[in-house]
């Protein structure tokens, strides 16, 4: 019952709160997501109210310390495509749906750019940057900069990129 109440609060309050105070909204989401099972390694730097966390199993999502997750992000831990195409090919449904769930891990001090999609099974190392609109799947080492669809790491790493500006 407690988790259902938390989900209700999470879904109904976060967006109005975001318009009042982005900082308070981020703290509110951190509290709610922890209660719903998301595993945090420290506190996020910023969580936009316009992030959609897959509710299939929140415990499959791990988020590092000092992470920034921008607006219009989707973090998915499930894939039910097989169930749909099975029904299309064979005209029936399975007793147990054909699908899979896989964890998503976002390392410490990562930045997820607006409009990105993080797919099941993704693991981002420490200090990764996900460019706006990227569709990310796979494992990426510390310092990766991931752009595009499908998301691919570019040659420069995030420390080299940072050093251009300091």
C-alpha positions in Angstrom: 0.0 0.0 0.0 2.9 2.4 0.9 4.5 2.0 -2.6 1.2 2.7 -4.3 0.8 5.9 -2.3 4.3 6.9 -3.1 3.7 6.2 -6.9 0.6 8.3 -6.8 2.4 11.2 -5.1 5.3 10.8 -7.5 3.1 11.0 -10.6 0.8 13.8 -9.4 3.1 16.2 -7.6 6.5 16.1 -9.4 5.5 18.2 -12.4 3.7 21.0 -10.5 6.6 21.0 -8.0 9.1 21.3 -10.8 7.5 24.6 -11.9 7.8 25.9 -8.4 11.3 24.7 -7.6 13.5 22.4 -9.7 15.8 21.8 -6.7 12.9 20.8 -4.5 11.4 18.6 -7.2 14.7 16.8 -7.7 14.9 16.1 -4.0 11.3 14.9 -4.0 11.9 12.6 -6.9 15.0 11.2 -5.2 13.0 10.3 -2.1 10.1 8.8 -4.1 12.3 6.8 -6.5 14.3 5.4 -3.6 11.1 4.3 -1.9 10.0 2.6 -5.2 13.2 0.6 -5.4 15.6 2.6 -7.6 19.2 2.0 -6.2 21.1 5.2 -5.7 24.9 5.4 -5.0 24.7 8.8 -3.3 22.5 11.7 -4.3 21.8 12.9 -7.9 22.8 16.4 -8.9 19.6 17.0 -10.8 16.6 14.9 -11.9 14.2 16.6 -14.2 10.5 16.1 -13.5 10.2 15.1 -17.2 12.1 11.9 -16.8 10.2 8.7 -17.4 11.5 5.8 -15.3 10.3 2.3 -16.3 8.0 1.0 -13.6 8.3 -2.7 -14.6 10.9 -3.1 -11.8 12.4 0.0 -10.3 15.0 -2.1 -8.5 16.7 -2.8 -11.9 17.7 0.9 -12.1 21.0 2.0 -10.5 22.0 5.6 -10.5 25.3 7.0 -9.3 26.3 10.0 -7.2 26.2 13.5 -8.7 24.2 12.4 -11.8 22.3 14.9 -14.0 19.3 13.6 -15.9 17.8 16.2 -18.2 14.3 16.6 -19.5 12.3 14.1 -21.7 14.5 11.1 -20.9 13.2 7.6 -20.9 15.0 4.9 -18.9 13.6 1.4 -19.9 14.3 -1.9 -18.2 11.9 -4.1 -20.3 11.4 -5.3 -23.8 8.1 -7.0 -24.7 8.6 -7.0 -28.5 8.8 -10.8 -28.6 5.3 -11.2 -27.1 3.8 -9.0 -29.7 5.5 -10.7 -32.7 4.8 -14.2 -31.3 1.1 -13.3 -31.3 1.4 -11.9 -34.9 3.1 -15.1 -36.2 1.2 -17.7 -34.3 -2.2 -16.0 -33.7 -2.2 -16.8 -30.0 -0.6 -15.5 -26.8 1.7 -17.4 -24.5 0.5 -18.2 -21.0 3.6 -16.5 -19.8 4.4 -13.3 -21.8 7.6 -13.4 -23.8 9.7 -10.6 -22.8 12.8 -9.7 -20.9 13.9 -7.3 -18.3 17.5 -6.1 -17.9 19.1 -3.7 -15.5 20.3 -0.1 -16.3 23.3 1.4 -14.5 24.3 5.0 -14.7 27.7 5.7 -13.1 28.8 8.5 -10.9 28.9 12.0 -12.3 27.2 11.1 -15.6 25.2 13.7 -17.7 22.2 12.4 -19.7 21.2 15.0 -22.4 17.6 15.9 -23.2 15.5 13.6 -25.2 17.7 10.5 -24.7 16.5 7.0 -24.5 18.4 4.5 -22.2 17.5 1.0 -23.3 17.5 -2.2 -21.1 21.0 -3.6 -20.3 22.8 -0.3 -20.6 25.7 0.3 -18.3 27.4 3.7 -18.2 30.7 4.1 -16.5 31.8 7.1 -14.4 31.7 10.6 -16.0 29.9 9.6 -19.2 28.1 12.2 -21.3 25.0 11.1 -23.3 24.3 13.6 -26.0 20.8 15.0 -26.6 18.5 12.6 -28.4 20.9 9.6 -28.2 19.5 6.1 -28.1 21.8 4.2 -25.8 22.3 0.5 -25.4 25.3 -1.5 -24.3 28.2 -1.0 -21.9 30.3 2.2 -22.1 33.6 2.7 -20.1 34.3 5.7 -17.8 34.5 9.0 -19.6 32.6 7.9 -22.7 30.7 10.5 -24.8 27.8 8.8 -26.4 25.9 10.4 -29.3 23.5 9.4 -32.1 21.0 6.7 -32.9 22.2 4.1 -32.3 24.4 5.6 -29.5 28.1 5.3 -30.2 31.1 6.6 -28.2 33.1 9.2 -30.0 36.9 9.3 -29.9 37.3 12.1 -27.4 36.6 11.3 -23.8 34.8 13.5 -21.3 38.0 14.6 -19.5 39.6 15.7 -22.8 36.4 17.5 -23.7 36.3 19.2 -20.2 40.0 20.3 -20.6 39.0 22.3 -23.7 37.0 24.6 -21.6 39.1 25.1 -18.5 
